[in-house]
Amino acid sequence: MKLDEMRGCAAETLDYFIEVMPDCPFTANDIIVEFAPKNKMAERAKALCAKYVPDKIINETQTFQLNNSIGANALIGRDKSAVIVRINYSDTYDNLRQTMFHEYTHIYCAKKEMPDGEHFIDTYGSGTTPENPNMTSDEKTEDGLLVMGHHVWSEFIAQYYALVHTDNWVYSFANAVNSTIRYLGEVRQDTRELSMDSFAQVCAYLLTCCDADEILENLDEPDFLYKDSEANGEGARKTFQSNLLLLRGHIQTEKPWEISKAFITELGNRFLLFRMMNTLYFGTMEEAAW
């Protein structure tokens, strides 16, 4: 696509988003979209933050990610918000449309996740556990769970709605299983952010399958994604199912974008347990392969 086509796609998707999402808390004029080349992503993101999100600090890790791996990133402000998007001439219109819907959902949910309009992580989590020397051990543990649970939830719900509203393919669990297993293999103890993102992607795809309800009714059957006969297979299966059912229950509520401290803490706990069991499961499989 040409740059003008990318801009047109972003604008069309924003209009569509505002039309289909209930009680959208922003207008098209409230969202700034900027496209930048790969090596300018962090620079332009920082400039947008300085103008629209002055309380957000982009650290060294985020700077590296923006310039190397991130295709788009929502920068959420109190009034206006921005989305920085990497220029990718080989991208397709449909793929960019899904990406833009995903980023707009981040802004939408951040503004609607609490009844008073406050941002959840600003209220309950510091988001700076490793750098805050004044936190007690218990506070660090709680904050870590909240930050992790909120990250998983944010990526899940953004991808879930992007798939619901922009994916033209109707796929069953059988169609999705191969890519699902590949993503699950990335959920490891030594890949913190990749683990959260990959896990959220898996759950979003499974819960938007055309036969999701049928699948979820049979979750207790052995060998669902994992072979119970293999070492740590049953533990990985059961902890994954626990997460999937928690997410499914929440998206079935009247206002699934609203979240509570109890829900996010529970999701953080369940995700941590699954990541541990999944690490053991795939570690055992790799040892057997050697």
Secondary structure, 3 states (H helix, E strand, C coil): CCHHHHHHHHHHHHHHHHHHCCCCCCCHHHEEEEEECHHHHHHHHHHHHHHHCCCCCCCHHHHHHHHHCCCEEEECCCCCEEEEEECCCCCCHHHHHHHHHHHHHHHHHHHHCCCCCCCHHHHHCCCCHHHCCCCCHHHHHHHHHHHHHHHHHHHHHHHHHHHHHHCCCCCCHHHHHHHHHHHHCCCCCCCHHHHHHHHHHHHHHHHCCCCHHHHHHCCCCCCCCCCCCCCCHHHHHHHHHHHHHHHHHHHCCCCCCCCCHHHHHHHHHHHHHHHHHHHHHHHHHHHHHC
